[in-house]
């Protein structure tokens, strides 16, 4: 089997984010009716992608609980992610599986506007995922007030002056989770995406505050990042957080720098694009240089198979947002990333239509979570 199979791999960091012939679907799947997410102009693997999506949807349908949930032990987050994956791959809000999932997530709407389970430590993650799910199902306006309340909640938990932090603080603009609620790039990227999905412009104050935090999580010395870490590892990639002294899930360099890694670099790039940072900006150029030097669909660069499907999902979203059809790697090889992503995911799909990571870190041993990530990634690989 190819190398990617050995890495069959979230919530995101620390929180919770085949037969490939056409007609291999194990059950009936409704025709895709939503407009395409991706913008690919050519797709020689269209039939392969269609078969993968059909089998993945069939797995979700067959494994959904009677109450509409997917992995109910995780609260609303995995169910929201699964519903979003179904919606983004052509299933309408009235589809029975989608409707049941939406109703389940609705049960977690809180008076403060957040959407999370009791005593949750992951309120930002859960609310952001629910926002993206409800927004995708909101064509008739049914979730208008719910989304407005959730947006207000998310703005309220962002680290800024209301939490006693001004723009000089390394926590400023970020979002976090856990008892300490320390902000990190993964949580902040979800916040930016949720705000962007609700139609907020790049110059929205909360998005621009988040951009300050994102920029400080990059290994690039600039007017936007005066921390000590870029000089210790000036490779242009991104790490987990600058807050609370800084840390990277990929560890440190011998000099004490914070190692960059794939999932956070794509999360950082995506967030900068949503925040209106121009492609010619040194921050974007540095991130692209890192991506070119570490282009792969065989692992999460810097992390191996840990968080691999979170990486693939973020990889697809970031490159689609960038508007790039190809990535030219450090050896000068041009990669049609959509086609390669379809091939990689087809190779990793299980006989029952699911995807799963053998490395269960960050809950990627959960096939509902991982299948949702894979389907969302495939949504960005549609033919034009």
N, C-alpha and C positions, 0 to 999 in steps of 0.2 A: 504494500500500500504506500502511497506517497507520504512524504514527511508530515503533512498536515494532519493525517489521520492519527498519528501518535499523540497529537495535541488536542484531540477532540475535547475541546473543552465542551443584573446585579441590582441586584442592586449594585451600586457601584462600590468603590473602595471602602471596605470596612462596614458597609451599611446593609444594604439590602444583602439601572442603567441595570450507498444508495443506488437504488436503481434510478437512473436519471432520464430514462426515455419518456417522451411525451406520452401521456395516458397511463403512467404508472400510479396514479392516484388511487389510494385505497378506499375512497368513498366520494360521494358527490360533493362538489364545491361550486358555489354560485359563481357566475361569470363576474369578472372584475368590472366594476361600474364607475369607480372613482378615477379621477384624472391621474396620470402618472406622476410620481414624485421625482424620479430621476429624469435626466435630459439627454440620455445617450442617443446619438444619431444612428448608430449601428449596433446590432446585438446578435452576433452569430450564435449565441447560446440562449436565445429567447425560449426555445422549447424546453431546454434544460431548466431554465429558471422557472418557467410555468409549472413544470412537473414537481420541482422542489417545493414551491409555494403551495401547490395543491396538497401535497402529502403532509406538509407542516400544518396547514389548516386542518386537515383531517385528524391529525394527532390531537390538536387542541380541542376540537369538537368532541372527540371520543373520550378525552380525559377531564373535561370540565365537570366540576362537582354540581350536584343538584341545585345548590344555592347560587350558582353562577360563578363561583370563585375558581381561581387557579392558585394552588398552594396557599390555602387560607391561613396557615400558620404565620405567613408573612404579612398579614393584614391586607390593605388594598393595593399594595405596590405591584406585585406580580400580576394581579388581575387587571390592573389598569394598563400595564405594559402589554399584556396579551390582547386586550381589547384594542389598543392602539395598533398592534401588529395586524389584527384582523381588518380593522378599518383602513389602514394604509395599503392593504393588499386587496382592496376591492369589495369587502363585505360591508353592506350598508348598516346604519344604526338599528334598523328593524330586523336584521338577521337574528334568529333566536339565540345563538351563542353570544353575539355582541350585546343584544338587549339584556340578557341575563347578567353578563359581566358588568355592564353599565349600572344596572340596578344594585348589584352587590357593592360596587364602589360608592354609589350614592349613600349607602348606609354608614359611611365614615365621614360624611360632611359634618363639621363641627360649628358651634355657634360663633367661634372666633374667625370663621372663614377657612380655616385649614381643613385638610382632608387627610386624616391619619387615624391610626388605631389608638385605643386607650393606652396612656403612659408610654407612647412611642418615643424612642430616641431619634427617630429618623423622619421627623415631621417635614423637613424641607424636601427630602427625596420623595416621600409619599405624596405630598401636595403637588409637587412639580409633575410627577408622573400622571396624577389624576387630572391636572390641568391639561396636559397634552392629549390625554384620552378624551376628556369631555369636549375639548375644542374641536377635535376631529369628528365628533358626533353632533356638532352644534349647528348644522346647516339650517335647522328650523328655529334656532334661537332658544331651545329648551333649557340650555344651561347658562344663559346670559348672566343671570344674577349670581349663580353659583361661581362662575368664572371671575366675575368682578370681585366677589368676596374673597376668593382664593388669591387673586392678585394682590389685594390689599394686605392679606395675611403674609404673603411672601415678602412684600416690600417691608412689612413691619419687623420681620426677623433678620433682615439683612444687617450686617455689621456696619454701623455708621455713627453719626453723632448721637442718635437716640440711645445707642448702647455705650455712650461715653468715649467713642473713638473718633478722632479727626483724621484728616487725610494723611497725616504722617504715620499713622498706626499701620503695622503690617497686617492687621486684621481688617482694615477698612475696605468696604465694598464686598467682602466675601460672605458666603453662607456656609453653615456647618451642620454637624449632627452630634449626637451623643450627649452625655451629661455635661461636658465642658462646652459643647457647641462650637468648638474651635473651627474656624472657617478653613475650607480646603478647596482645591481647584475642581474636584469632581462635583461637589455640591454646588459650587458657584456656576459651573458650566450648565448644570440642570436649571438653575435659577435663570440664567441668561436665556436659555432656550425656551423656557416656559413663558417668560416675558415677551420674547420675540414671537412666539406662536400666537400670542394674544393680540398681535398687531402693533406693539410698541415700536417706535422708531429707534434707530441706533443712538440718537442723542437723548433718549430718555434718561433722566438723572440716575435711576437705579442701575440701568445698563452701563452707563459711563462710570459709576462707582465700582461696579463689578469689574469693568475693564482695568481699573487701577490695580485691583487684587490680582487679576489674571496676569497682567504684565509683570508683576513682582514674583510670579511663580515661573518665570522663564530664565533660563541660563543665558541671559544677554544683558550686558551692561548698557544702560541708556539713560536718558533723562527720566524714563518711566520706572527705572529699577536701579536704585543705588545701594542695594543690599550687598553683603560680602560674598554671596554665593556664586554669581556669574564669573567672577575672576578666578574662582577655584575650579570651575568646569565650564568654560565658555563655548558650549557646543550648540546653543540656540534652541535646544529642546526644553520641555517643561517637566516639572516635578510636582509632587503632591500638594505641598503648602509652604508658604513663607511664614505663616503665623506660628506663634509660640516657639520661636527659635528655629523653625524650618525643619522639614523632614521630607524624605522621598521613600516611597514603597520599594524603590529599587536600591536603596542604600546610599552610602557615601563613597566618594573617591578617596584614595589614600591621603589627599591633601585636605580633606574635609568638605569637599564640594558635594552638592546634592545631585545624584545621578538622574538624568532625564530618562523617560521611558515612553513607549508608544502611545498607550491609551491617553495619558495626560497631555502629550504633545498634540494629538489630534483634537482633544477637548479644548486645549488652549487656542489652537488655530481656529476652530469652529466658533469659539466665543468671541475672538477678535473680529472675525468676519461679521457676525451678528451685531457687533458693536460698531460697525462701520469703518474698521481700520482698512486702509487702502492696501492693495496687493503690493505696492512698491514700498510700503512702510518697512523699515529695517526689522521690526518684530515679525512681520509676516514672512519676509525673505529669510530670516534666520530659521524660523520654524520649517519652511519649505526645504531649506538646505539640510536640516536634520532628517526630515522625512525622506528626501532623496538618498541620503546616506544610509538609511535604515529601512528602506522599503521591503516589506515582506508580508505574506499572508500565511506564514508557517508558524508564527508565534506573536506574542505581544512583546515587541522589542524592549529588551531590558528586564522583562519579567518572565520570559519563557511562556509556559502555558497558563500562568496565573492571570485571571481576568481576560482570557483570550477572546471570548465572544463579546464582552463589553468593548474590547478593542476593535473588533470587526465592525460592530454597530457604529462606533464613533468614527472610525476610519471612513465608512461610507457617507455618513452625514457631513463630515468635514470636507471631503473632496467634492461632494455634490454642491455644498454651499460655496466652495471656491470656484466652481464652474469649470473644473479641469476634466478633460476626457482621458488624459494620459499623465502618468508620472514617469519622468526620466530618472533612473537611479544613478548612483555614483559611478557606475561603469558605463553610462551612456545608453543603457537599454531602456527603450520606451515600453511602458506597461499600460495596457488597456485595463485599468483597475476594475471596471465593472465586470468585464468578461472574466478576469482572473478571480474575482470574488465569487461569481456564480460557480465557477469550476471548483473552487476550494470548498464552498459550502455544500455543493452536491456530493463531493467526495466524503464529507464528514457526516452526512445525514444518516441517521440510524434506519434500520429496516422498518420500524413503526412510524417513520416520518419525523421523529423528534431529532433534536440535537442535544448533546450533553458534553460537558467538560470532565475529563477524568480527574482533573485538578479541581476539587470542590471549593477552593478558596473563593470568598466573596459570593457564596451561594451558587456558584456555577455548576454544582452537582445537581441542581434542580432543573429537570428538562422543560418545565413550563417557562421558567425564566430564560433559559438559554435558547429555546425554540423561538420565543418572542424576540430576542435579540437578533437571531438569524433571519427571521421573517422581516423585521424592520430593515435590516441591512439589505435584503433582497428587494425591498420596495424601492431602493435607490438604484436598482439595476434594471428597471423596466426599459424596453425599447421605446423610442420616441413615438 
